[in-house]
Amino acid sequence: MHRMLTVCLAAMIMGSVAQADAGSPVALLRSGRTFVPVRAVGEMLGATVVYASGAIEVATASARSVHLTVGQTAASVDGAPVTLDAAPFIIGGLTYVPLRFMSEALGASVSCDTPCRTVLVIVSGTELPLTVVIDRGASLTYQGAWFDVDYPRGFTVLERELCASSTGYDGVSFLSPDGAVEFYVFSPQWSGQSQWATIKPGEREVSRSQERQGDKLITWVEVAGEDGPSHRAWVEIANPTYNVNHFFGIRYQNQADYQRYQSRYLSFKESLVQYAD
């Protein structure tokens, strides 16, 4: 089952636009609703966002104003009271608000397919995407082009390798809040070669091993930086009979960091669900 899921948020609000970088926060799909980080989206739309003791003030260059309070459904737009269908909440130091409310409050239009995989903000012809992940409580679920994978709260998403049809990603990294580790998955529809899971300039191969487990051919590789302590390790799990494969990888600074995140990395690997036509 392959899902082609997009959300388009079209906005024609004048003002400065902050381009989202690889570490930008994601939007969350929770209980059938999509929530977006208020500061990231506000600034993308040229608005200023100010916090004060749980109160949030959003103001645009066109003098529109929005007032919200964390944990409360009462809000106001241009001084007029409104009631949200879900209260703003905080996760990982970021405040999330309902997508539809945020877009309408700032004078934008929104078109949604549900469930969603991408929020695409378009400002004066410039596209600013936010990846939507599913909030499952204990973890978050990233939806790739042909897979789902769970990753720890607080990690940020770095989308690396597009699928062949450019409708989603085959290769994605997840970065820990302290920068100590990076989890990686590459899971194409069929077989493919990961760009991340290759030896880079300045790295040396530390170990490589391979074994067969039934129809599967499993290859483990570890590399280290020539001039620093950073290590990367990955495993390729291939089934030549069916012409499919996928990779898992981890980057870490030292063995202590690896041990600290090992259980979360194992859970990450075990959570992978793959899809096909």
N, C-alpha and C positions, 0 to 999 in steps of 0.2 A: 504494500500500500504506500503510494508516494503522495505526499501532500504538498501542493503548491499554494502556499499561504502568505498573503501580503496584506499589509495595512498601509494606506496612503493618507498622509496628513498634508493637505495642500494649504499653504499659508501665504498671504500676500501682505505681510506686516513689514513695514520699512524699518530699518535700523541695522545695527551691526550684527553680524552672524558669526557665532563661534563654531568653527568646524570641530566635529567630534573626532577624537583620535582613538587609537586602538584601546586605550584604557577607559573609555567612556562608560558610564553606567548603562545597564540594560533596562528595558521596560519589563514589567512583570505581568504575567497572566495569572490571575487569582480569582477563583470562584466564578469563572466565566467573564470576568472584566479585565481589561487591560489598563494597567497603571504605569505612569511615566514619571521619571524623576523631574520634579518641578523646576529645579535650578537649571539643569541641562537643557530642557525643552524651552523654558522661558528665555534663556540667553540665546538659544538658537533662533528664536523668533524676535530677537532684538529687545527683549524686556530686561528690566533689572529685578532682582529678587533679593529681599531683605528678610532676615529672621530675627525674632525677638521673643524669647520665652515661650516658644511653641507657636507663636503667631507668624504667619507668612504674608508678606506684602509683595505683590507682583505688579509692576507698572511698565507700560509700553511707551514708545516714543510718541504714539498718537494719543496719549493721555488716558488710555484705558487702565483701570485698576482692578485688582482682584485681592480679596482678603480671605485667608483660610486659617484654620487652627488645627494642629495635629490632634487626631483622636476625636474630632467633632465634625458632624455633618453640616452644621450651620456655617454659611459663608456669605460673601457679598461680592457683587460685580458692579463696578461704578457706583457704589454706595447702596445698591438695591439688594435686599436679602434674598438668598437662594438656599436651597437644601440639597446637599449632595446625596447621591444614592449609596456612597461609601465614603467613610472618613479617611483623610490623609493619614499615612503611617510612615514610620521610619524603620529602615533596615540598613545596617552597615553604615550609618551616618548619613544616608540619603533619604530625603522625603519624597514619597510617591503620592500622586493624585490621579483620579480617573482621567483617562485619555480624552474621552468625549467632553467632559466638563472643561478640561484645560484648553482644548482646541476652540470650543464655542466661546469660552470666556475671553479668549484673546482674539476673537474675530476670525478664526480660521474655519475651514470646512474639513470634515473627516469622513473617509469612506473605509469601512472595515469588512474584512472577511474573518470569520471566527471559526476555530481558534486562529490566532495570528502568529506569524513568525518574524515579521519585520514591520517596524514603524518607519515610514519614509516621509521625512519632512522636506517639503519643497518650498524654497524661499527665493523668489525672483529667478527661477530656473535652476537654482542650486539644490541638489538633493543631499539631505542629511539623514542617514539611516540610524535607527536604534534597533538593536536586536531584541526580540521579545523572548523571554524564557518563562517556563512554567514554574510557579511557586508551589512546591509540594510540601512545604513546612520545614522538614529537616534538611532539605536540599533543594537545589534549583535544577531544572531540566532544560538543557539546550537541545533545540531541534535542528539537526543538520539536514542536508539535502536528502540523505537516505538513512539517517540514524537518529536516535535519541540517546543522550548520555546525561547522567546526573553528576553535578559537581558541587563542592561545598559553598555554603553561603559566605559572602565576603570576597570570593575570588572574582576577578574581572575577566572578561571574554576578549580574546584576540582571534579574530577570524582570519585564517591564513590562506587556505587553498580552495578556490572556487571549484564546484563540480563542472563537468564538461559542458552542461547546458546553461551554466551561469545562473541557475535558479536557486542556489543555496551553496553551502560550503561542505566540502569533504574533509578538510583539515582545519582543526580549531585548537587553540591553546587556552588554558585557564591559569591565571596568575594569582599566587597567594597574596594576601594583603601586605605582608612584610617583604615581598619580593624574593623570598628564600627558595621557592620552588615554582616550577611551571609544569602543569599536566598537559599532555597532548594526545589527541586522537585523530586518526585519519581513517575514514571508513567510507570508501566509494561504493557506488552501486555494484560494480563488479571489481575487477582488479585494477590497481594503479600503483604508481611510485610516489611515495611521500617526499616532498622537498625538505621537510624538517628532518626526517630520518635519513640524512646523508651526512657524511663527514665534511665539515666546513674548513675553509682555510684557517690555520692556527689551531686546529684540533689534531689529536692523535688517537688512533684506535687502541683501547686498553684491552678489550677482550671481545671475542665473537664465538658463538657456539650455535649448534643447530641439531634438531632432533625431529623425528617423525612421531606423531601421535595419531594413529589411525590414518585417516585421509589428510590430516593436517601436517604441514611442514612449518615448524616454528623456529625462528631465528632470533637470537638475542645479541645485541651489540651495545658496547659501552665505549664512550669516547671522553677525553679530557682536554681542557685547554692547555696549550703549550706554555702560555705566559700567566696562567691564573688557576685558581682552585676549582673553577666551574666544571661540573660533570654533566653529561647527557647520556641517557640510556634509553633504548627502545627495543620493542619486540614486534616482529612481524608474524602474524598468524595467517597462513595462506592455505587454501584448498585448491591445488592445481586441477583436480577433477572437475570442479565447478567454476574454475577461473575467477575465484573471489579471494580477497585478502583485506586485512586491516592492520593498522599499527597503533600501538600505545607507546607513549614516551614520557620521560620525566627529566627535567633539568634541575640541578640542585648545586648549592655552593660547597657543601661539605657533608660528611657522613651523618653528623648530628642533625642537620636539616632533613636529610633523607629519612632518618629514623623517626623524627618528629611528625612527618607527614605521611609515613608509609601506610598506615591503616586507611587514611582517606584516599590515597592513591589506589589501593587495592579495591576499595568500594567503588571508586570512579571506574576502574576497568571492568568490574563485574556488572555494572549497571547498563552497559552498552546494549541497545536494541537496534537491530538492523532491519531495513525494509527493502523491498524490491517491487517490481511491477506486479 
